[in-house]
Amino acid sequence: MCVRLNLLAFLVTVCLASAAQTAAQELPSKPEPTPVPSDLHGEVVQNPAGPCVKPPPMFQIQDYNGPIHQHIGKFTQKLYRLSVRDPHYKPGAALCSLEIRDKFFLFLRDSADPETFLAAGFDAGISQAKNNDPQFGQGTLGYAKRYGVTYLDEVQFRAFKEFIYPTIFSEDPRYYRIGQGASKARRFLRPFKHMIVAYNDNGKPMFNFSEWLGEASGTSLSNLYHPGNRRGFGPAAENVGMDVGLDIGYDELREFWPELARRLRLPFRDESEELQMNAAPPEK
């Protein structure tokens, strides 16, 4: 839980710092506002069941085209890896589902993401300063133990929420953002709805088993290797509630990130370049 809270704060800090650096490099002349490109409409592809629509990603690493784009891209990959466009933007079209191996590789990429290791190290330092899990002691050995269990927290929570329960319930673990064209109020409320309503592999609404069972399972499992955790239903319910609240915060970032990034003048490619890329014939 603390890892994800620190990650959320870190992402906002990186965005603000990047915006300040980009603004400092601008010329004195007043620049023209960059037009916001419309959302993509997806790509029709073939799968074993026939043609289906593959929703476009929220944005791609190539969208960052500036002096610090590599740093921004690395620290936002986890933010948009689980984000795609709402599957109902093309009435009557079949949504391309994630296979079991796709969900597994999604979990692996999140677990091996550089930000995951950095966040675990930061959170382990905070834990050591507060002397959480005092049985681990202090010093280098104590920090190593805290780092290990903190990273294990991140991995096992993601295993439950991105692979195990999505596979059991045939649930799509991604967040489907509404995107531009809808009211801001509707988009703001969407992450709250997502905590209850998710999509199955065929694009049909279903209860979000992965969120709630994943949080409950992860919290219960963490008690086995966190000797300082408070036990009992009350503390567990409190931790689950806080984690769900953090996930809502991340989904809010996913929903509004493209507009927020452009508002902060992060180094996206300009619209003319995007139009040229979209106009190019697809590769065969």
Disulfide bonds with the S-S distance in Angstrom:
Cys52-Cys96 1.89
